[in-house]
Amino acid sequence: MKEKMVNKLQQFSKAMIGPVLFLPIIGLGIAATSVMTNTAFVTEGSAIYIFGKFISSILWAVMNNLSFFFCVGIAMGMARKKKAEAAFVAAMSFFMFLNANTTWLMLTNKLAEGLTNADLYGSGQTFVLGFKVTDMGVFLGILLGVLVAFIHNKYIDKEFKGAFSIYGNSKFVLIVLIPLIAIFAMGVTYLWPVVQQGITALTGFMNSAGAFGVFLYGFLNRFLIPTGLHHLIWSPFVFSSVGGQMLINGEMYIGAKPIFLAEIADPSILTLDPSARFLVYGMVKIFGILGVALAFYKTAYPKNKNRVKTTIFPSAITSFLVGITEPLEFMFIFSAPILWLVYSVIDGFFQMLSYLAGVRISATNGVIDFLVYNIPAGAERTRWIAFVLLGLLEIVVMYVVFKFMIEKFKLKTPGRETELVVAEGPVTSSEDDLGSAIVAALGGAANIQTVENCFSRLRVDVTEEALVDEAALMVTGASGIVRKPQHVQVVYGMKINAIRTLVDDELGIKE
């Protein structure tokens, strides 16, 4: 039962990655336009200001409607087949829910008064795509997306004969969903206020927990990486009311990231909201990982140093620039698990220190994101200088602790194996051969059920896990492999998009 539950969480986490993959682009764009519309830098009404406002409005259309995109993305991600049809049905389901919930609120005389979200603040209702509905935030899209995916997977193969044949497959999925959406729309009217009280209690706990709450958040966010479940830790705080909600200039912003983006665009806001404490988990990606890399190089056997250097430092630089840590992390997660525990504790500790130092920044990825988000917002508001100083200290602490533990306990970290094995890259001579090699290493096309990817991993559901050849996968350029019953995650780092394309082409996947 426990293994089955973990597998379900793995599937859900994998589906969540779909919409999340695009949000850094939106966030970076909003951060850039906040400079163009900041009257401390440009004149209100100038060409730059108008252009910034125009582009900002385009990007906020996505950020303000995350619930819809999560609904479509999760339904598509969790669908086992005919993903495009699942996404289309999810889009229809989302609009049906909005109208059903609005109508039920109106028929039961529960519709709150107000023409804007500012008017509705505190009423438990909000406007979504023009509909006044129960305010569920991004959880509406998550729950509805899961419901659509469940019904889709259960009935997508249902077929009828004769005149009713046109009502089979995805059309039958929609037919089944209509009454379920009606019940869901009515039910949340009464049940969601109770859930919201629970969310408020959780938020209150995190606030009252103070420094310890930040430490626990940071620790779990890092420690759960091998399971792939870390997305379930940070995403609710970053994009839902669990991370906070705030009324800014008449607009409601939900989640730590939207709140931060709205605040840095307004120079009159001198003190940024404490919810930014959930946005500093990139400290280890920018700084801490460098200390780890230096410790590995320093403790490597002399004969292995040159080979280790060519493997470790490119991975560390990748993490520093864009925040992808897994190629380096998977070099010691399984070979020295005690280091992974210590690594997670140190990261949580430094996130806690940044909170205590009053840091209010967005640092969820690498240094490029850090510079775009925080430098224009100003050192006084964000205290980014304190963040950098703590980050530099984290490099030293990671280096000293790792070096001591590796030498003291004789841990088999990179460069300290009896025989150092470093994949020299794919043995194939072309990209087509690489795609074929990966599919073959996964047990062949017949063994592969679904293929997805996140920022750095190829995530594959297989029929027979025993057919997966780890050694062959490592030769294709993988830096780590996580195996669960009928599920394999292969870490490729920055080249994951190219790898996914090659695998899709080899399997003949067109959608």
HELIX and SHEET records of a PDB file:
HELIX    1   1 LYS A    2  VAL A   20  1                                  19    
HELIX    2   2 LEU A   23  MET A   36  1                                  14    
HELIX    3   3 ALA A   47  MET A   63  1                                  17    
HELIX    4   4 LEU A   66  MET A   78  1                                  13    
HELIX    5   5 LYS A   83  LEU A  107  1                                  25    
HELIX    6   6 VAL A  138  TYR A  155  1                                  18    
HELIX    7   7 GLY A  162  TYR A  167  5                                   6    
HELIX    8   8 SER A  170  PHE A  223  1                                  54    
HELIX    9   9 ILE A  225  THR A  227  5                                   3    
HELIX   10  10 HIS A  231  PHE A  239  1                                   9    
HELIX   11  11 SER A  241  GLY A  243  5                                   3    
HELIX   12  12 ALA A  256  ILE A  264  1                                   9    
HELIX   13  13 PRO A  274  LEU A  279  5                                   6    
HELIX   14  14 MET A  283  MET A  283  1                                   1    
HELIX   15  15 VAL A  284  GLY A  288  3                                   5    
HELIX   16  16 ILE A  289  THR A  299  1                                  11    
HELIX   17  17 PRO A  302  ASN A  304  5                                   3    
HELIX   18  18 LYS A  305  VAL A  322  1                                  18    
HELIX   19  19 GLU A  326  GLU A  329  1                                   4    
HELIX   20  20 PRO A  337  LEU A  356  1                                  20    
HELIX   21  21 VAL A  367  ASN A  374  1                                   8    
HELIX   22  22 ALA A  379  THR A  382  1                                   4    
HELIX   23  23 TRP A  384  PHE A  409  1                                  26    
HELIX   24  24 GLU A  431  ALA A  441  1                                  11    
HELIX   25  25 ALA A  445  ASN A  447  5                                   3    
HELIX   26  26 GLU A  465  LEU A  467  5                                   3    
HELIX   27  27 GLU A  470  VAL A  475  1                                   6    
HELIX   28  28 GLY A  493  LYS A  495  5                                   3    
HELIX   29  29 ILE A  496  LEU A  507  1                                  12    
SHEET    1   A 2 GLN A 125  VAL A 128  0                                        
SHEET    2   A 2 PHE A 131  THR A 134 -1                                        
SHEET    1   B 2 GLN A 245  ILE A 248  0                                        
SHEET    2   B 2 GLU A 251  ILE A 254 -1                                        
SHEET    1   C 4 ILE A 448  ASN A 453  0                                        
SHEET    2   C 4 ARG A 457  VAL A 462 -1                                        
SHEET    3   C 4 HIS A 487  VAL A 491 -1                                        
SHEET    4   C 4 GLY A 480  LYS A 484 -1                                        
END                                                                             
